[in-house]
Amino acid sequence: MGDYFKHQDRMKQQREAEDSGRVADSLDVRVALLERMHAGELTLAEVQAEVKRLKRNAKAKGQITRNQAYLGR
């Protein structure tokens, strides 16, 4: 049972970080990329490369990744 509550707390922490704009690869950014892919503007490989680039450049921009937000870093 403790793992469930710990996960819920981490998800809440991640959502708060995304809402505050600290997360480089937030869910909104990922959804926007997927919408562009479904519209035919980008391929899956291009979307994956863009997410990878966002994660790589997050620290330089003073942001964090979704995983770091989840882990509380």
C-alpha positions as CSV (number, residue, x, y, z in Angstrom):
1,M,0.0,0.0,0.0
2,G,2.8,2.4,0.7
3,D,4.0,2.2,-2.9
4,Y,0.6,3.4,-4.2
5,F,0.6,6.5,-2.0
6,K,4.2,7.2,-2.8
7,H,3.4,7.0,-6.5
8,Q,0.4,9.3,-6.1
9,D,2.6,11.9,-4.2
10,R,5.2,11.8,-6.9
11,M,2.6,12.2,-9.7
12,K,1.2,15.2,-7.9
13,Q,4.7,16.6,-7.6
14,Q,5.3,16.0,-11.3
15,R,2.0,17.7,-12.3
16,E,2.8,20.8,-10.1
17,A,6.3,21.1,-11.7
18,E,4.7,20.9,-15.2
19,D,2.0,23.5,-14.3
20,S,4.7,25.9,-13.0
21,G,6.6,25.6,-16.3
22,R,9.8,24.0,-14.9
23,V,9.5,20.8,-17.0
24,A,11.1,20.9,-20.5
25,D,9.4,17.8,-21.8
26,S,6.0,18.4,-20.2
27,L,2.9,16.4,-21.2
28,D,1.6,19.5,-23.1
29,V,4.8,19.6,-25.2
30,R,4.6,15.9,-25.9
31,V,0.9,16.1,-26.8
32,A,1.6,18.9,-29.2
33,L,4.4,16.9,-30.9
34,L,2.1,13.9,-31.2
35,E,-0.6,16.1,-32.8
36,R,1.9,17.4,-35.3
37,M,2.9,13.8,-36.1
38,H,-0.8,12.8,-36.6
39,A,-1.2,15.8,-38.9
40,G,1.7,14.5,-41.0
41,E,4.1,17.3,-40.2
42,L,6.6,15.1,-38.4
43,T,7.5,11.4,-38.4
44,L,7.8,9.2,-35.3
45,A,11.6,9.4,-35.5
46,E,11.5,13.2,-35.6
47,V,9.2,13.3,-32.6
48,Q,11.5,11.0,-30.7
49,A,14.5,13.0,-31.6
50,E,12.8,16.2,-30.5
51,V,11.9,14.8,-27.1
52,K,15.5,13.6,-26.7
53,R,16.8,17.1,-27.6
54,L,14.4,18.7,-25.2
55,K,15.6,16.4,-22.4
56,R,19.3,17.0,-23.3
57,N,18.9,20.8,-23.3
58,A,16.7,21.1,-20.2
59,K,19.5,21.7,-17.7
60,A,21.1,24.5,-19.9
61,K,17.7,26.3,-19.9
62,G,17.3,25.9,-16.1
63,Q,14.5,23.3,-16.5
64,I,14.1,19.7,-15.5
65,T,12.7,16.6,-17.2
66,R,9.5,14.8,-16.3
67,N,11.5,12.0,-14.8
68,Q,13.4,14.4,-12.6
69,A,10.2,16.0,-11.5
70,Y,8.7,12.6,-10.7
71,L,11.8,11.7,-8.6
72,G,11.9,15.1,-6.9
73,R,15.2,16.3,-8.1
